[in-house]
Amino acid sequence: MGHNNPGRARREIARENARLSKLTEEERRKEQDDESLYHAKAEARNEAYRSFSNEERDIYTKVKDAIAAAESRAVNAWHWDKAHGGTGKQNPWRKDQ
C-alpha cells in the first residue's frame, strides 16, 4: 500500500481481510511459509551485502546502477514505440528494424 489515499487503503485492507478469512488452514500455513521464506532470503541478501569489502560493494553498486539504467532505457523505448503506434516488441532506437 504505497499510496497516500486512506479510503483506498481501507478498501485494500478490507479486501485482504476478506481474502484471508476464506483461506483454509493449509493455505494459511503455506502463505506464512512463503512469507517467512521471503524474509529469510531478504535477510541472507542483506547479510551477504554487509559482508562485502568496500571494493566489492563499489562494484556491486556500479553493476546495480548499470542494470537500472539499462532497464530504464528499455522501458522508455517500449513506451516510445507504443506511443507511436508500434507493438512495443521492437526497439525503436535501432535503424535496421
C-alpha positions, 0 to 999 in steps of 0.5 A: 500500500504505497499510496497516500489515499486512506479510503483506498487503503481501507478498501485494500485492507478490507479486501485482504481481510476478506481474502484471508478469512476464506483461506483454509488452514493449509493455505494459511500455513503455506502463505506464512511459509512463503512469507517467512521464506521471503524474509529469510532470503531478504535477510541472507541478501542483506547479510551477504551485502554487509559482508562485502569489502568496500571494493566489492560493494563499489562494484556491486553498486556500479553493476546495480546502477548499470542494470537500472539504467539499462532497464530504464532505457528499455522501458522508455523505448517500449513506451516510445514505440507504443506511443507511436503506434508500434507493438512495443516488441521492437526497439525503436532506437535501432535503424535496421528494424 
